[in-house]
Amino acid sequence: MQTFLVILLVAAMIATVVALVRGVIAFLQDSHAQVRGGNGPSAASLKSNRMMQQRIFFQAIAVLIVVVILFAAGRT
């Protein structure tokens, strides 16, 4: 069980990093689009926002897995 939780934790951490990198890339694309001008949120801005929301979601999952691991370790 402990090994399974550690694998889940590593997967959640990798997903967090991937979402972070994709969000930063979308943010940089949005900053270039804003320099050229435009009205309303761009597609890159919406993608950046969505990726940062996913990052927070994956971070929350990782924290919950850590709590479960610590709780399980405390019981043994």
C-alpha positions as MATLAB code, in Angstrom:
seq = 'MQTFLVILLVAAMIATVVALVRGVIAFLQDSHAQVRGGNGPSAASLKSNRMMQQRIFFQAIAVLIVVVILFAAGRT';
ca = [
       0.000    0.000    0.000;
       2.815    2.356    0.904;
       4.530    1.777   -2.454;
       1.292    2.453   -4.314;
       0.841    5.768   -2.462;
       4.417    6.814   -3.214;
       3.888    6.051   -6.908;
       0.680    8.118   -6.834;
       2.547   10.942   -5.113;
       5.301   10.954   -7.734;
       2.681   10.950  -10.510;
       0.855   13.889   -8.882;
       4.121   15.802   -8.532;
       5.025   15.192  -12.175;
       1.538   16.294  -13.257;
       1.972   19.454  -11.170;
       5.275   20.311  -12.851;
       3.862   19.622  -16.325;
       0.843   21.854  -15.647;
       3.135   24.567  -14.279;
       5.415   24.521  -17.326;
       2.474   24.514  -19.750;
       0.880   27.397  -17.830;
       4.068   29.454  -17.902;
       4.495   28.829  -21.638;
       0.889   29.890  -22.267;
       1.457   32.963  -20.078;
       4.518   33.936  -22.109;
       2.579   33.504  -25.346;
      -0.176   35.701  -23.898;
       2.285   38.442  -22.976;
       3.514   38.490  -26.587;
      -0.091   38.696  -27.820;
      -0.835   41.621  -25.486;
       2.118   43.559  -26.880;
       0.600   43.267  -30.348;
      -2.754   44.443  -29.020;
      -6.164   42.873  -28.795;
      -9.437   43.036  -26.973;
     -10.713   40.584  -24.407;
      -8.941   37.511  -23.122;
      -6.899   35.719  -25.734;
      -6.850   31.966  -26.248;
      -3.380   31.836  -24.676;
      -4.658   33.721  -21.627;
      -7.533   31.300  -21.190;
      -5.176   28.335  -21.603;
      -2.763   29.802  -19.047;
      -5.590   30.239  -16.562;
      -6.818   26.687  -17.134;
      -3.302   25.246  -16.709;
      -2.748   27.126  -13.467;
      -6.068   25.802  -12.148;
      -4.917   22.286  -13.014;
      -1.626   22.940  -11.222;
      -3.482   23.867   -8.052;
      -5.659   20.761   -8.401;
      -2.625   18.471   -8.794;
      -0.888   20.156   -5.856;
      -3.945   19.532   -3.685;
      -3.939   15.868   -4.696;
      -0.220   15.608   -3.860;
      -0.776   17.167   -0.431;
      -3.658   14.779    0.279;
      -1.503   11.807   -0.687;
       1.258   13.019    1.646;
      -1.298   13.300    4.454;
      -2.473    9.740    3.790;
       1.135    8.473    3.747;
       1.917   10.218    7.028;
      -1.295    8.957    8.573;
      -0.525    5.398    7.481;
       3.055    5.668    8.760;
       1.820    6.885   12.132;
      -0.437    3.863   12.563;
       2.392    1.334   12.229;
];
